[in-house]
Amino acid sequence: MADWPPGDGAMPTSTNELLQAREMARTLLEGLGLEAYLFEIEPREGQWELRVECAVDDGWQSTTFAIDKQSLLRSQEDIGTHERLLSEWREHLVACKKVLAAD
């Protein structure tokens, strides 16, 4: 394997770490109240990528943006980080349809 170990000396992402990151991403996306979505986290050197496909008025939209792994993992225990990520992700996913609140 020519790409192993990573050139920047970073430790590879463990399966447990990736599972934890997926769970936190799911929690954040649920917090945004999206009507329908699929997502995937792509570990990359440096910043990770989050790809979200979500329902929009005329079908589906795919959006990919960088996420900080440490912030994502920290958001489980740090409400400030959690709220900051919600705000950032909301901006990226503004076109996605939201679940209507019941009266």
Secondary structure, DSSP 8 states (H G I E B T S, - for coil): -TT-S-TT------HHHHHHHHHHHHHHHHHTTBSSEEEEEE--SSSEEEEEEEEETTEEEEEEEEE-HHHHHHTTT-HHHHHHHHHHHHHHTTTS-B-----
